[in-house]
Amino acid sequence: MPELIAPTTRLHASWIASRDEWGRGVHQDGAGLRAVDEVDTPDGFARWVARLHEAEGTAFDGWVPCTFRWIVEGDRYLGAIALRHELNDFLLDAGGHIGYGVRPSARGRGLAGWALAGILPEARKLGLARVLLTCKVSNPASARTIERAGGVLEDVRDTELGTLRRYWITL
């Protein structure tokens, strides 16, 4: 049975295996990984995990405060979901409040929808009345996930991330 947990150094090896499935340097939605983050060594990974925890209450490097959760099953890292506590101009246009990603070998199990349902109560606790989610027009699986969670399409627009579908979920 999957769980949503706070990021932990305990899952370093499993996280690295997931990263390698995605491919080195490939963006993982919801993970909070930046190009400058060094995650291969235990110390580098620990610094990155600590930054993810710090992000819950602190804006840094132009990023808004954010709650990161990992989707895990036992000791296997399956993916991540991020709940951004507010929107800046970029997030309003392209990124949204919530981003998620599931490792390639774990897709098709409904984990993204499960994680989305699990993070929405956290958005309510933050006092958000609605949340914005986006997905690429070329990702119909993500569009279905958002729509099943109650997402209402606002528009399709060209952004710096490409052409995106923008949805609002009323809480």
RAWO-V351284 format. One record per backbone hydrogen bond with DSSP energy under -0.5 kcal/mol. NH is the residue of the N-H (numbers start at 1). CO is the residue of the C=O. E is the energy in kcal/mol with one decimal. If there is no record, write none. Layout:
# RAWO-V351284
nh | co | e
NH | CO | E
NH | CO | E
This chain:
# RAWO-V351284
nh | co | e
3 | 72 | -2.5
5 | 3 | -0.6
5 | 70 | -2.5
11 | 8 | -1.1
12 | 9 | -1.8
15 | 11 | -2.9
16 | 12 | -2.6
17 | 13 | -2.0
18 | 14 | -2.1
19 | 15 | -2.9
20 | 16 | -2.4
21 | 17 | -1.4
22 | 18 | -2.2
23 | 19 | -2.6
26 | 23 | -1.9
29 | 27 | -0.6
31 | 28 | -2.0
37 | 34 | -1.6
39 | 37 | -0.7
45 | 41 | -2.7
46 | 42 | -2.3
47 | 43 | -2.1
48 | 44 | -2.2
49 | 45 | -2.8
50 | 46 | -2.3
51 | 47 | -2.1
52 | 48 | -2.1
53 | 49 | -1.9
54 | 50 | -2.4
55 | 51 | -1.8
56 | 53 | -1.3
57 | 54 | -1.5
58 | 54 | -0.9
60 | 63 | -1.0
63 | 60 | -3.1
66 | 55 | -2.3
67 | 83 | -2.7
68 | 66 | -0.6
69 | 81 | -2.6
70 | 5 | -3.5
71 | 79 | -2.8
72 | 3 | -2.6
72 | 70 | -0.7
73 | 76 | -2.2
76 | 73 | -1.9
77 | 75 | -0.6
78 | 71 | -3.5
79 | 71 | -1.3
80 | 101 | -2.3
81 | 69 | -2.6
82 | 99 | -3.0
83 | 67 | -2.7
84 | 82 | -0.6
84 | 97 | -4.2
85 | 65 | -2.8
92 | 88 | -2.5
93 | 89 | -1.9
94 | 90 | -3.4
95 | 90 | -1.1
96 | 91 | -3.0
97 | 132 | -2.7
98 | 132 | -1.4
99 | 82 | -1.7
101 | 80 | -2.4
103 | 78 | -3.1
106 | 103 | -2.1
107 | 104 | -1.1
109 | 106 | -0.7
114 | 110 | -2.1
115 | 111 | -2.8
116 | 112 | -2.6
117 | 113 | -2.4
118 | 114 | -1.6
119 | 115 | -1.6
120 | 116 | -1.6
121 | 117 | -0.6
122 | 119 | -0.7
123 | 119 | -1.5
124 | 120 | -2.0
125 | 121 | -2.1
126 | 122 | -1.3
127 | 124 | -1.8
128 | 123 | -2.0
131 | 169 | -2.3
133 | 167 | -2.6
134 | 98 | -0.5
135 | 165 | -1.8
137 | 163 | -1.9
139 | 136 | -2.1
143 | 139 | -1.8
144 | 140 | -2.4
145 | 141 | -2.1
146 | 142 | -2.5
147 | 143 | -2.6
148 | 144 | -2.6
149 | 145 | -1.1
150 | 147 | -1.6
151 | 146 | -2.6
152 | 168 | -2.5
153 | 151 | -0.5
154 | 166 | -3.4
155 | 166 | -1.1
157 | 164 | -2.4
159 | 162 | -1.9
162 | 159 | -1.7
164 | 157 | -3.0
164 | 162 | -0.5
165 | 135 | -3.3
166 | 155 | -2.9
167 | 133 | -3.2
167 | 165 | -0.5
168 | 152 | -2.1
169 | 131 | -2.6
170 | 168 | -0.5
171 | 129 | -2.9
